[in-house]
């Protein structure tokens, strides 16, 4: 009974959370709670991998929740894949937190919520009826909200928490309507919905995009994500960005691929288009950020876009009865889900370690950290290389599979898709290139050059446990990039379930075959060996051919002759060309230079302004309307008791009169 | 007299006593009138127990009699004696308009119930009309009175209307009637404490003083 084991994990974690609430102020609580949490998550990971290898489907009904209906659970291949993501992310984040959490100023506001948060995400994945799903989903939202506002002294965190909780409520509401539409017969179990199929597929898909998409961070519902993810402590940011967005993707897959039954190809157009726009705008937003964690959060938006493009292609291929291509696209999406959870957690760990060491997230105050934090720098570099989709790391492997699926779009019968998919692929290629540029900026300004502030100069390497967690994830990125075949094999049953087909079975040595051996293939191992070989060759050549003769010349000034360290090439300098080319259209970016009058000794001033049109057109009007109404209703808070009684009385009489007249 | 006519007569008396509550401007007669209303209610419930062959309604009737006819009026009398407000005359603004408004409310209740409940007997429908009238008149009293004790009595007479409606309907679960009856007792305890606290703080029973304290008027 694997499903019992899979449910035992969340139960233990909830218990652990209660226990943690009582002891969290003790000195040993941090290590004990996170250590136990990591162990439970590792056990959950083992259960999930066993379920994937078995490939069986188990269901269970427990007499909890609503009387006589109970809670339904189901462990199938899709759920197992996401259980792997949740528990792997949870285990590594707990490990990182053993070290990171020691710097926490108020652990009682963080420690109890983390195990419960991981447990809620586990429950979402294994739930098999709408009530259980929404209950776990809402638990996940509320617990993560509590973590976002854990440092409530900072007004920005409170604002982030408010926007997050409003968006989370909106998303759950959309999902609730979505399930209500699908459960036309009044039976809210997923089994009934699966048998029934969706009556109004367009509406259901739109609601799934609104509900699950707002949690995942698709444009333009992403606005809360870059505010809330950075506000939380480092390991929680990693959990939210690396894991919770994936649970949202799971919700979308469960509804569109599993519960809705066959989906018309026209609906895939919307998914692909939204994914492509999300990917491009996500990376453009990221390029404009100078806050390291916010930059990473915007990259989550970008990667969610990539995943949605792949999912949309899988829907399109499935509708056209091209199972091999659909399997490729679905496997690519799931593999990217897994990969993104690895490298995004790794990068957020790095950002958390840097914040602990220097007290700032503003990359223009950092610099030169590669000398004081060499191991963090190496781990961050591996994560940055992976997210920039450079071989031989895992980001490249999954994005390559997405592109291979896009190349197969020529075999689709519909012209709309044959035009849209290559366009989306071109946009993805552009955003991958921009992501690489963004991480050159992030890594270069943070770790290279010279320290731009006293805090950055005084930085010390982070503790050993945190480094162990980062090393584990970096190792994962390398393994998944070098032998992607192992992972696509594991994803086979899930792909089988979603698209009735799976990718060809791969083994460690032979190259990854997306469709058939006469198409393109990719061998991460050969690329990795080639890269190592080339590096060794160049090193040897440099060693052999270098000139040992002494020369007299100026000392090399590292490219910045100015003594002022702030005059180094900054994040803004990196972003400027891209801001001029793309952001002037996307965000209405404008630059103004104010030169002082001749003979005036005042400094010249350079200002760059950006407009977030999604915020200004979509969110600001809603906020203004609510504010206006709240102001109008405000006097009702300060009436006399008799006035309240009078209002109730008059309202009752008016309603009754209305009823008497019209009934 | 057939059974329904008696029920009808008792329910009608309740409405009449509600009207009488509206214009009592001294507290002891107000409490007495409330006790009389509760007594009539207990009789009405007892009659329902007889006609519906529902012995559990006798328990409700006993609760109503014990609490609302005896205990609550005694406690309220004790409270106003302790607070030394039993001789004060409350200025009831506009007795005439209030009574007219009360009549309009009864008309409203009649118009509504006659439309909302077709298909049951005329007398049973009029019972519901009376119950709704008692509720609405109680609310009217709460709105028009300024003295906290009068407001409490208005609240209790709303409860009387609710209990009348609950016992008049056949097959209403016993738990509903008893819980409504018990809720009044809880309300008495809370309001009793509340009244002493108001007096302690503001040296008056006029709720307008609380409004002044909150800084609005």
Interface residues (C-beta under 8 A of the other chain):
Chain A: X638 X639 X640 X641 X642 X645 X646 X648 X649 X652 X653 X656 X657 X659 X660 X663
Chain B: X105 X108 X109 X111 X112 X115 X116 X136 X139 X140 X142 X143 X146 X151 X207 X208 X210 X211 X214 X216 X217
